[in-house]
Amino acid sequence: MKKTIIASCVLGGTVLCAQAQSNVTLYGVVDNGLLWQSSSTSRGSTSGGRSVVKMRSGMWSGSRFGLKGSEDLGGGTKAIFTLEAGADSTNGASQWAKGGGMFTRQAWVGLSNTTYGTLTAGRQYTAYYTLLSPWSPINNRTGHFGAHPGDIDGLDTTYRTNNSLVYISPTVSGLKLGASYALGGVPGRFNAGSTWSVGLQYKNGPVGLAAAFQRINNSTLGGGEWGKDSATQNGNGGTEQLGVSALNNGYKTAQGQQRIAVTGGYRFSDAFDVSAQYSNVQYVPGTGSKFRDTAIFNTVGTVLHYRPIKSLDLAGGYSYTHATRANGVSSAAQYQQVTMAQYYSLSKRTGVYAVEAYQRANGKTLSDGKIVTATATIGDGFNSSPSSSPSQTAVGVGIVHRF
């Protein structure tokens, strides 16, 4: 259900500024399903994992509600805003209860102009994600199973920055530029705790390509863990760091993270398209970090999407992540992941779905300063419950409604 409010200035029965119109839209998603996973442990555990069946919210699309709106200021300029809250629709809890707050998915306000682009301020997605996202691995019906292992490259929707300014240019000859900067707010150290990114996107008919760079600075300059989930504040800084998973648990004391990514796709027809991704992610040590060498993860992935009939979407994805040798690890970790998804539209707003995934990890990695056997964690839906072994299988079925 969408609700729009049109406002005009009225004084003594005379309309003074009817040309200034504003609208506000209420929107949301409710997504619940049943999940089976072959091996589940608490984060940090390396033994005792058993299969589990449970109800899960947001396997296809994160449950949420929000308000978004705009006001026409004239001359092609609009004031715009979004307030978006996440929810666990299996129990009604706030999505980010540990982090506090309500509108923790998005909370920003800004201006847009048809000639000069859009500038927004608040809690929001970085330019890195915004420009790369049309060909993200979670698109084309793969749910959060389809994110690259641990969402190591931040191409899913779980990462947002506080206190950020984001600029996205208008599209000119298929090209769009973007940049963002999130202030750290650390006294005497302007760049500490900050996040910044730049990117370029190109679209021309069925072809699309984007490239972006992102740098995340730890406000503690090493020695301070950068978050036990993707809602934890980074020390005194104004941004948050990506969530800890079985892949990067050993590098949570990094001074900084940086990622370079390229995504692209080609639409062969209305029924068939393909997308691909490459990313290079680096964890840079600081004076207080519990590791000494920069750790690098390279990931390649692809997703095929096919719509045999208007109401049915089918997709399959594959990704390969390879860590470099560092910090005493001679047999670097590797992660291979396969995902499949099926979605059937019952109506324009309601659908039922099934998702399946398998991941296999090989080699060694770092965990709390110790070299351990790499364990699997499918996508980014299992970061808090990774496998206790090198492999993990998961199957989910559910229903999603959008309003």
C-alpha positions as a Markdown table, in Angstrom:
| # | Residue | x | y | z |
|---|---|---|---|---|
| 1 | Met | 0.0 | 0.0 | 0.0 |
| 2 | Lys | 1.3 | 3.4 | -0.9 |
| 3 | Lys | 0.0 | 6.6 | 0.6 |
| 4 | Thr | 0.8 | 10.0 | -0.9 |
| 5 | Ile | 0.2 | 13.4 | 0.7 |
| 6 | Ile | 0.0 | 16.5 | -1.5 |
| 7 | Ala | 0.6 | 19.7 | 0.4 |
| 8 | Ser | 0.0 | 23.3 | -0.6 |
| 9 | Cys | 0.1 | 26.6 | 1.2 |
| 10 | Val | -3.3 | 28.0 | 2.0 |
| 11 | Leu | -3.9 | 31.3 | 3.8 |
| 12 | Gly | -7.4 | 32.8 | 4.3 |
| 13 | Gly | -8.8 | 30.5 | 1.6 |
| 14 | Thr | -6.2 | 31.7 | -0.9 |
| 15 | Val | -3.7 | 29.4 | -2.4 |
| 16 | Leu | -0.3 | 31.2 | -2.2 |
| 17 | Cys | 2.1 | 28.5 | -3.4 |
| 18 | Ala | 0.3 | 25.7 | -5.1 |
| 19 | Gln | 3.3 | 25.1 | -7.2 |
| 20 | Ala | 5.3 | 23.8 | -4.2 |
| 21 | Gln | 4.1 | 20.1 | -4.0 |
| 22 | Ser | 5.4 | 17.4 | -1.7 |
| 23 | Asn | 4.6 | 13.7 | -1.4 |
| 24 | Val | 5.4 | 11.0 | 1.2 |
| 25 | Thr | 5.3 | 7.3 | 0.4 |
| 26 | Leu | 5.0 | 4.5 | 3.0 |
| 27 | Tyr | 6.5 | 1.2 | 1.7 |
| 28 | Gly | 7.8 | -2.1 | 3.1 |
| 29 | Val | 8.6 | -5.7 | 2.7 |
| 30 | Val | 7.6 | -8.7 | 4.9 |
| 31 | Asp | 9.6 | -11.9 | 4.2 |
| 32 | Asn | 9.4 | -15.1 | 6.2 |
| 33 | Gly | 10.4 | -18.7 | 5.5 |
| 34 | Leu | 11.8 | -22.0 | 6.7 |
| 35 | Leu | 15.5 | -22.7 | 6.6 |
| 36 | Trp | 17.5 | -25.9 | 6.8 |
| 37 | Gln | 21.3 | -25.7 | 7.1 |
| 38 | Ser | 23.6 | -28.7 | 7.4 |
| 39 | Ser | 25.9 | -27.3 | 10.1 |
| 40 | Ser | 25.4 | -24.5 | 12.5 |
| 41 | Thr | 27.7 | -23.1 | 15.2 |
| 42 | Ser | 27.9 | -19.9 | 17.2 |
| 43 | Arg | 30.3 | -17.3 | 15.8 |
| 44 | Gly | 33.8 | -18.2 | 16.8 |
| 45 | Ser | 33.1 | -21.9 | 17.5 |
| 46 | Thr | 34.9 | -24.5 | 15.5 |
| 47 | Ser | 33.3 | -27.7 | 16.7 |
| 48 | Gly | 30.0 | -29.3 | 17.5 |
| 49 | Gly | 28.0 | -28.0 | 14.6 |
| 50 | Arg | 24.7 | -29.8 | 13.8 |
| 51 | Ser | 22.0 | -29.4 | 11.2 |
| 52 | Val | 19.1 | -27.2 | 12.1 |
| 53 | Val | 15.6 | -26.3 | 10.9 |
| 54 | Lys | 14.3 | -22.8 | 11.8 |
| 55 | Met | 12.1 | -19.9 | 10.7 |
| 56 | Arg | 14.1 | -17.1 | 9.1 |
| 57 | Ser | 13.2 | -13.6 | 8.1 |
| 58 | Gly | 14.5 | -11.9 | 5.0 |
| 59 | Met | 16.0 | -14.8 | 3.1 |
| 60 | Trp | 14.8 | -13.3 | -0.2 |
| 61 | Ser | 14.4 | -9.6 | 0.7 |
| 62 | Gly | 15.1 | -8.0 | 4.1 |
| 63 | Ser | 11.8 | -7.3 | 6.0 |
| 64 | Arg | 11.5 | -3.5 | 6.5 |
| 65 | Phe | 9.2 | -0.5 | 6.4 |
| 66 | Gly | 10.0 | 3.0 | 5.5 |
| 67 | Leu | 9.0 | 6.5 | 4.5 |
| 68 | Lys | 10.4 | 8.3 | 1.5 |
| 69 | Gly | 9.4 | 11.6 | 0.0 |
| 70 | Ser | 10.2 | 14.6 | -2.1 |
| 71 | Glu | 9.2 | 18.3 | -2.5 |
| 72 | Asp | 9.4 | 20.1 | -5.8 |
| 73 | Leu | 11.4 | 23.2 | -5.3 |
| 74 | Gly | 11.2 | 24.4 | -8.9 |
| 75 | Gly | 13.8 | 24.7 | -11.6 |
| 76 | Gly | 14.4 | 20.9 | -11.7 |
| 77 | Thr | 15.4 | 20.7 | -8.0 |
| 78 | Lys | 13.7 | 18.6 | -5.4 |
| 79 | Ala | 14.2 | 18.0 | -1.7 |
| 80 | Ile | 14.3 | 14.3 | -1.0 |
| 81 | Phe | 14.5 | 12.0 | 2.1 |
| 82 | Thr | 14.3 | 8.4 | 3.2 |
| 83 | Leu | 13.7 | 6.8 | 6.6 |
| 84 | Glu | 13.9 | 3.0 | 6.6 |
| 85 | Ala | 13.7 | 0.6 | 9.5 |
| 86 | Gly | 14.6 | -3.1 | 9.4 |
| 87 | Ala | 12.7 | -5.8 | 11.3 |
| 88 | Asp | 12.9 | -9.5 | 12.1 |
| 89 | Ser | 9.4 | -10.5 | 11.0 |
| 90 | Thr | 9.6 | -13.8 | 12.8 |
| 91 | Asn | 9.5 | -12.1 | 16.2 |
| 92 | Gly | 8.9 | -8.4 | 15.6 |
| 93 | Ala | 12.3 | -7.3 | 16.9 |
| 94 | Ser | 14.2 | -4.4 | 15.4 |
| 95 | Gln | 16.7 | -5.7 | 12.8 |
| 96 | Trp | 19.6 | -3.9 | 14.5 |
| 97 | Ala | 18.4 | -4.2 | 18.1 |
| 98 | Lys | 22.0 | -4.4 | 19.4 |
| 99 | Gly | 23.0 | -1.2 | 17.7 |
| 100 | Gly | 20.0 | 0.7 | 19.0 |
| 101 | Gly | 17.8 | 3.2 | 17.0 |
| 102 | Met | 14.9 | 2.6 | 14.7 |
| 103 | Phe | 15.7 | 3.8 | 11.1 |
| 104 | Thr | 19.0 | 1.9 | 11.0 |
| 105 | Arg | 18.7 | 0.8 | 7.4 |
| 106 | Gln | 18.6 | 4.3 | 6.0 |
| 107 | Ala | 18.0 | 7.8 | 7.3 |
| 108 | Trp | 19.0 | 10.6 | 5.0 |
| 109 | Val | 17.9 | 13.9 | 3.4 |
| 110 | Gly | 19.2 | 15.8 | 0.4 |
| 111 | Leu | 18.7 | 17.6 | -2.8 |
| 112 | Ser | 18.4 | 16.3 | -6.4 |
| 113 | Asn | 18.6 | 18.3 | -9.6 |
| 114 | Thr | 18.2 | 17.1 | -13.1 |
| 115 | Thr | 21.3 | 18.9 | -14.3 |
| 116 | Tyr | 23.7 | 18.7 | -11.4 |
| 117 | Gly | 22.8 | 15.4 | -9.8 |
| 118 | Thr | 22.0 | 14.3 | -6.2 |
| 119 | Leu | 23.6 | 15.2 | -2.9 |
| 120 | Thr | 22.4 | 13.5 | 0.3 |
| 121 | Ala | 23.5 | 13.5 | 4.0 |
| 122 | Gly | 22.9 | 10.9 | 6.7 |
| 123 | Arg | 23.0 | 7.1 | 7.2 |
| 124 | Gln | 23.0 | 5.6 | 3.7 |
| 125 | Tyr | 24.7 | 3.3 | 1.2 |
| 126 | Thr | 28.1 | 4.4 | -0.1 |
| 127 | Ala | 28.8 | 5.4 | -3.7 |
| 128 | Tyr | 30.8 | 2.2 | -4.0 |
| 129 | Tyr | 27.7 | 0.0 | -3.4 |
| 130 | Thr | 25.2 | 2.3 | -5.3 |
| 131 | Leu | 27.1 | 2.2 | -8.6 |
| 132 | Leu | 28.1 | -1.5 | -8.4 |
| 133 | Ser | 24.7 | -2.7 | -7.2 |
| 134 | Pro | 22.9 | -3.2 | -10.6 |
| 135 | Trp | 25.0 | -6.3 | -11.2 |
| 136 | Ser | 25.5 | -7.4 | -7.6 |
| 137 | Pro | 25.5 | -11.2 | -6.9 |
| 138 | Ile | 22.3 | -10.8 | -4.8 |
| 139 | Asn | 20.3 | -9.5 | -7.8 |
| 140 | Asn | 18.4 | -11.7 | -10.2 |
| 141 | Arg | 16.7 | -13.7 | -7.5 |
| 142 | Thr | 19.4 | -15.3 | -5.4 |
| 143 | Gly | 18.5 | -13.9 | -2.0 |
| 144 | His | 21.1 | -13.5 | 0.8 |
| 145 | Phe | 22.4 | -17.0 | 0.0 |
| 146 | Gly | 23.9 | -15.5 | -3.2 |
| 147 | Ala | 26.1 | -12.9 | -1.6 |
| 148 | His | 29.8 | -13.7 | -2.0 |
| 149 | Pro | 31.1 | -15.7 | 1.0 |
| 150 | Gly | 30.8 | -13.6 | 4.1 |
| 151 | Asp | 29.8 | -10.7 | 1.9 |
| 152 | Ile | 33.6 | -10.1 | 1.8 |
| 153 | Asp | 33.3 | -7.4 | -0.8 |
| 154 | Gly | 30.3 | -5.5 | 0.5 |
| 155 | Leu | 28.1 | -6.1 | -2.5 |
| 156 | Asp | 25.0 | -7.0 | -0.5 |
| 157 | Thr | 22.8 | -4.4 | 1.2 |
| 158 | Thr | 24.1 | -5.0 | 4.7 |
| 159 | Tyr | 26.6 | -2.2 | 4.9 |
| 160 | Arg | 25.7 | 1.5 | 5.3 |
| 161 | Thr | 27.6 | 4.4 | 6.7 |
| 162 | Asn | 26.6 | 7.0 | 9.3 |
| 163 | Asn | 27.3 | 10.7 | 9.0 |
| 164 | Ser | 28.0 | 10.4 | 5.3 |
| 165 | Leu | 27.7 | 12.7 | 2.3 |
| 166 | Val | 26.9 | 11.0 | -1.0 |
| 167 | Tyr | 27.0 | 12.6 | -4.5 |
| 168 | Ile | 25.7 | 10.8 | -7.6 |
| 169 | Ser | 25.9 | 12.6 | -10.9 |
| 170 | Pro | 23.2 | 12.7 | -13.6 |
| 171 | Thr | 23.7 | 10.2 | -16.4 |
| 172 | Val | 25.4 | 11.6 | -19.4 |
| 173 | Ser | 25.9 | 9.5 | -22.6 |
| 174 | Gly | 25.4 | 6.4 | -20.4 |
| 175 | Leu | 28.0 | 7.5 | -17.8 |
| 176 | Lys | 27.3 | 8.2 | -14.1 |
| 177 | Leu | 29.9 | 9.2 | -11.5 |
| 178 | Gly | 29.6 | 8.9 | -7.7 |
| 179 | Ala | 31.6 | 9.8 | -4.6 |
| 180 | Ser | 30.9 | 9.5 | -0.8 |
| 181 | Tyr | 32.6 | 10.5 | 2.4 |
| 182 | Ala | 31.6 | 9.5 | 5.9 |
| 183 | Leu | 33.0 | 11.6 | 8.7 |
| 184 | Gly | 34.8 | 9.7 | 11.5 |
| 185 | Gly | 34.2 | 12.4 | 14.2 |
| 186 | Val | 37.4 | 11.6 | 16.1 |
| 187 | Pro | 38.9 | 14.7 | 17.8 |
| 188 | Gly | 42.2 | 15.7 | 16.4 |
| 189 | Arg | 42.2 | 13.0 | 13.7 |
| 190 | Phe | 40.0 | 14.0 | 10.8 |
| 191 | Asn | 40.4 | 10.9 | 8.7 |
| 192 | Ala | 40.3 | 8.3 | 11.6 |
| 193 | Gly | 37.0 | 6.4 | 11.5 |
| 194 | Ser | 36.1 | 7.7 | 8.1 |
| 195 | Thr | 34.9 | 5.9 | 5.0 |
| 196 | Trp | 35.2 | 7.2 | 1.5 |
| 197 | Ser | 34.5 | 5.8 | -2.0 |
| 198 | Val | 34.5 | 6.7 | -5.6 |
| 199 | Gly | 33.0 | 5.0 | -8.6 |
| 200 | Leu | 31.9 | 5.1 | -12.3 |
| 201 | Gln | 29.0 | 3.4 | -13.9 |
| 202 | Tyr | 28.1 | 2.9 | -17.6 |
| 203 | Lys | 24.9 | 1.7 | -19.1 |
| 204 | Asn | 24.0 | 1.4 | -22.8 |
| 205 | Gly | 21.1 | -0.7 | -23.9 |
| 206 | Pro | 21.6 | -4.3 | -22.8 |
| 207 | Val | 25.2 | -3.6 | -21.6 |
| 208 | Gly | 26.3 | -2.4 | -18.2 |
| 209 | Leu | 29.6 | -2.0 | -16.4 |
| 210 | Ala | 30.7 | -0.3 | -13.1 |
| 211 | Ala | 34.0 | 0.0 | -11.2 |
| 212 | Ala | 34.5 | 1.5 | -7.7 |
| 213 | Phe | 37.0 | 1.9 | -4.9 |
| 214 | Gln | 36.2 | 2.0 | -1.1 |
| 215 | Arg | 38.4 | 2.7 | 1.9 |
| 216 | Ile | 37.3 | 2.1 | 5.5 |
| 217 | Asn | 39.5 | 3.5 | 8.3 |
| 218 | Asn | 39.5 | 2.2 | 11.8 |
| 219 | Ser | 39.3 | 5.0 | 14.3 |
| 220 | Thr | 41.6 | 3.2 | 16.7 |
| 221 | Leu | 44.4 | 2.9 | 14.2 |
| 222 | Gly | 44.6 | -0.8 | 14.9 |
| 223 | Gly | 44.0 | -2.8 | 18.0 |
| 224 | Gly | 40.3 | -2.0 | 18.2 |
| 225 | Glu | 37.9 | -4.6 | 16.8 |
| 226 | Trp | 35.8 | -3.1 | 14.0 |
| 227 | Gly | 32.5 | -4.6 | 14.8 |
| 228 | Lys | 30.8 | -7.9 | 15.9 |
| 229 | Asp | 28.0 | -7.3 | 13.5 |
| 230 | Ser | 27.3 | -4.8 | 10.7 |
| 231 | Ala | 25.5 | -2.4 | 13.1 |
| 232 | Thr | 28.3 | -2.0 | 15.6 |
| 233 | Gln | 30.0 | 1.5 | 15.8 |
| 234 | Asn | 33.6 | 1.7 | 15.0 |
| 235 | Gly | 35.1 | 3.0 | 18.2 |
| 236 | Asn | 34.4 | 6.7 | 18.4 |
| 237 | Gly | 34.2 | 6.9 | 14.6 |
| 238 | Gly | 31.2 | 7.9 | 12.6 |
| 239 | Thr | 31.1 | 4.8 | 10.3 |
| 240 | Glu | 30.7 | 1.1 | 10.8 |
| 241 | Gln | 32.7 | -1.7 | 9.5 |
| 242 | Leu | 31.6 | -4.8 | 7.6 |
| 243 | Gly | 30.4 | -7.7 | 9.7 |
| 244 | Val | 32.8 | -10.4 | 10.9 |
| 245 | Ser | 32.5 | -13.8 | 9.3 |
| 246 | Ala | 34.5 | -17.0 | 9.2 |
| 247 | Leu | 36.5 | -15.5 | 6.4 |
| 248 | Asn | 37.8 | -12.3 | 8.0 |
| 249 | Asn | 37.5 | -13.1 | 11.7 |
| 250 | Gly | 41.3 | -13.0 | 12.0 |
| 251 | Tyr | 41.5 | -9.4 | 10.6 |
| 252 | Lys | 38.9 | -7.6 | 12.8 |
| 253 | Thr | 41.7 | -5.6 | 14.4 |
| 254 | Ala | 42.7 | -4.1 | 11.0 |
| 255 | Gln | 43.7 | -0.4 | 10.9 |
| 256 | Gly | 41.8 | -0.2 | 7.6 |
| 257 | Gln | 40.0 | -2.0 | 4.8 |
| 258 | Gln | 40.0 | -1.2 | 1.2 |
| 259 | Arg | 38.2 | -2.8 | -1.7 |
| 260 | Ile | 38.3 | -2.5 | -5.5 |
| 261 | Ala | 35.4 | -4.1 | -7.4 |
| 262 | Val | 34.1 | -4.3 | -11.0 |
| 263 | Thr | 30.6 | -5.5 | -11.9 |
| 264 | Gly | 28.9 | -5.8 | -15.2 |
| 265 | Gly | 26.1 | -7.5 | -17.1 |
| 266 | Tyr | 24.5 | -8.2 | -20.4 |
| 267 | Arg | 20.8 | -8.7 | -21.2 |
| 268 | Phe | 20.3 | -11.0 | -24.1 |
| 269 | Ser | 16.5 | -10.7 | -24.0 |
| 270 | Asp | 13.7 | -10.0 | -21.6 |
| 271 | Ala | 13.9 | -13.6 | -20.6 |
| 272 | Phe | 17.7 | -14.1 | -20.1 |
| 273 | Asp | 20.6 | -12.1 | -18.7 |
| 274 | Val | 24.0 | -12.6 | -17.1 |
| 275 | Ser | 26.0 | -10.6 | -14.6 |
| 276 | Ala | 29.6 | -11.0 | -13.4 |
| 277 | Gln | 31.7 | -9.5 | -10.5 |
| 278 | Tyr | 35.3 | -9.2 | -9.5 |
| 279 | Ser | 36.7 | -7.8 | -6.2 |
| 280 | Asn | 40.0 | -7.3 | -4.4 |
| 281 | Val | 39.6 | -6.8 | -0.7 |
| 282 | Gln | 42.5 | -5.9 | 1.6 |
| 283 | Tyr | 42.8 | -5.8 | 5.4 |
| 284 | Val | 45.6 | -3.4 | 6.4 |
| 285 | Pro | 47.3 | -3.9 | 9.8 |
| 286 | Gly | 48.0 | -1.1 | 12.3 |
| 287 | Thr | 50.3 | -0.8 | 15.3 |
| 288 | Gly | 47.9 | -2.7 | 17.6 |
| 289 | Ser | 46.6 | -5.3 | 15.1 |
| 290 | Lys | 46.8 | -9.0 | 15.9 |
| 291 | Phe | 48.3 | -9.7 | 12.5 |
| 292 | Arg | 51.3 | -8.2 | 10.7 |
| 293 | Asp | 50.8 | -8.7 | 6.9 |
| 294 | Thr | 48.2 | -7.2 | 4.7 |
| 295 | Ala | 45.6 | -9.9 | 4.0 |
| 296 | Ile | 44.1 | -9.9 | 0.5 |
| 297 | Phe | 40.9 | -11.7 | -0.7 |
| 298 | Asn | 40.2 | -11.9 | -4.5 |
| 299 | Thr | 36.7 | -13.0 | -5.6 |
| 300 | Val | 35.2 | -13.7 | -9.0 |
| 301 | Gly | 31.5 | -14.6 | -9.5 |
| 302 | Thr | 28.7 | -14.8 | -12.0 |
| 303 | Val | 24.9 | -15.1 | -12.0 |
| 304 | Leu | 22.6 | -16.4 | -14.8 |
| 305 | His | 19.0 | -15.3 | -14.7 |
| 306 | Tyr | 16.2 | -16.9 | -16.8 |
| 307 | Arg | 12.5 | -16.1 | -16.9 |
| 308 | Pro | 10.8 | -18.9 | -19.0 |
| 309 | Ile | 7.3 | -17.4 | -18.2 |
| 310 | Lys | 6.4 | -14.0 | -16.9 |
| 311 | Ser | 5.6 | -15.3 | -13.4 |
| 312 | Leu | 8.6 | -17.5 | -12.9 |
| 313 | Asp | 12.2 | -16.5 | -12.3 |
| 314 | Leu | 15.1 | -19.0 | -12.2 |
| 315 | Ala | 18.7 | -18.1 | -11.3 |
| 316 | Gly | 22.0 | -19.8 | -10.7 |
| 317 | Gly | 25.2 | -18.4 | -9.3 |
| 318 | Tyr | 28.8 | -19.4 | -8.7 |
| 319 | Ser | 31.7 | -17.6 | -6.9 |
| 320 | Tyr | 35.3 | -18.4 | -6.1 |
| 321 | Thr | 37.2 | -16.5 | -3.3 |
| 322 | His | 40.9 | -16.9 | -2.8 |
| 323 | Ala | 43.0 | -15.5 | 0.0 |
| 324 | Thr | 46.7 | -14.7 | -0.4 |
| 325 | Arg | 49.4 | -16.2 | 1.8 |
| 326 | Ala | 50.0 | -14.0 | 4.7 |
| 327 | Asn | 50.6 | -14.0 | 8.5 |
| 328 | Gly | 52.1 | -17.5 | 8.5 |
| 329 | Val | 49.4 | -19.1 | 6.4 |
| 330 | Ser | 51.2 | -21.2 | 3.8 |
| 331 | Ser | 48.0 | -22.9 | 2.4 |
| 332 | Ala | 45.8 | -19.9 | 1.8 |
| 333 | Ala | 42.0 | -20.3 | 2.2 |
| 334 | Gln | 39.8 | -20.8 | -0.8 |
| 335 | Tyr | 36.0 | -20.8 | -0.9 |
| 336 | Gln | 33.8 | -22.1 | -3.7 |
| 337 | Gln | 30.0 | -21.4 | -3.6 |
| 338 | Val | 27.1 | -22.5 | -5.8 |
| 339 | Thr | 23.6 | -21.0 | -5.4 |
| 340 | Met | 20.2 | -21.7 | -7.1 |
| 341 | Ala | 16.9 | -19.8 | -6.7 |
| 342 | Gln | 13.3 | -20.1 | -7.9 |
| 343 | Tyr | 10.7 | -17.4 | -7.5 |
| 344 | Tyr | 7.0 | -17.6 | -8.5 |
| 345 | Ser | 4.9 | -14.4 | -8.6 |
| 346 | Leu | 1.4 | -14.9 | -7.1 |
| 347 | Ser | 0.7 | -11.2 | -7.9 |
| 348 | Lys | 2.6 | -8.0 | -8.5 |
| 349 | Arg | 3.4 | -7.7 | -4.8 |
| 350 | Thr | 3.4 | -11.3 | -3.5 |
| 351 | Gly | 5.6 | -14.3 | -4.3 |
| 352 | Val | 6.8 | -17.6 | -3.1 |
| 353 | Tyr | 10.4 | -18.7 | -3.4 |
| 354 | Ala | 13.0 | -21.5 | -2.8 |
| 355 | Val | 16.8 | -21.0 | -2.5 |
| 356 | Glu | 19.6 | -23.6 | -2.3 |
| 357 | Ala | 23.3 | -23.2 | -1.8 |
| 358 | Tyr | 26.5 | -25.1 | -1.1 |
| 359 | Gln | 29.9 | -23.9 | -0.2 |
| 360 | Arg | 33.2 | -25.6 | 0.2 |
| 361 | Ala | 36.2 | -24.1 | 2.0 |
| 362 | Asn | 39.8 | -25.3 | 1.6 |
| 363 | Gly | 43.1 | -24.3 | 3.2 |
| 364 | Lys | 43.9 | -22.3 | 6.3 |
| 365 | Thr | 43.0 | -18.9 | 7.6 |
| 366 | Leu | 43.5 | -16.7 | 10.7 |
| 367 | Ser | 41.2 | -16.5 | 13.6 |
| 368 | Asp | 42.0 | -14.5 | 16.7 |
| 369 | Gly | 45.7 | -14.6 | 15.9 |
| 370 | Lys | 45.8 | -18.4 | 15.4 |
| 371 | Ile | 46.0 | -20.4 | 12.1 |
| 372 | Val | 42.9 | -22.6 | 11.8 |
| 373 | Thr | 41.3 | -24.7 | 9.1 |
| 374 | Ala | 39.0 | -22.6 | 6.9 |
| 375 | Thr | 35.3 | -23.2 | 7.5 |
| 376 | Ala | 32.3 | -22.5 | 5.2 |
| 377 | Thr | 29.8 | -19.6 | 5.6 |
| 378 | Ile | 27.2 | -19.3 | 2.8 |
| 379 | Gly | 26.6 | -15.8 | 1.5 |
| 380 | Asp | 26.1 | -13.4 | 4.3 |
| 381 | Gly | 23.0 | -15.0 | 6.0 |
| 382 | Phe | 25.2 | -17.3 | 8.1 |
| 383 | Asn | 27.9 | -15.0 | 9.4 |
| 384 | Ser | 26.8 | -15.6 | 13.0 |
| 385 | Ser | 26.3 | -19.3 | 12.4 |
| 386 | Pro | 29.0 | -20.6 | 10.2 |
| 387 | Ser | 29.7 | -24.3 | 9.6 |
| 388 | Ser | 31.9 | -26.2 | 12.0 |
| 389 | Ser | 33.5 | -28.0 | 8.9 |
| 390 | Pro | 34.9 | -27.0 | 5.5 |
| 391 | Ser | 31.4 | -27.5 | 3.9 |
| 392 | Gln | 27.9 | -26.1 | 4.4 |
| 393 | Thr | 24.6 | -26.7 | 2.6 |
| 394 | Ala | 21.4 | -24.6 | 3.1 |
| 395 | Val | 17.9 | -24.8 | 1.7 |
| 396 | Gly | 15.2 | -22.2 | 2.3 |
| 397 | Val | 11.5 | -21.7 | 1.2 |
| 398 | Gly | 9.3 | -18.8 | 2.0 |
| 399 | Ile | 6.8 | -16.1 | 1.0 |
| 400 | Val | 7.4 | -12.4 | 0.5 |
| 401 | His | 5.0 | -9.5 | 0.3 |
| 402 | Arg | 5.8 | -5.9 | -0.7 |
| 403 | Phe | 3.5 | -3.0 | 0.1 |
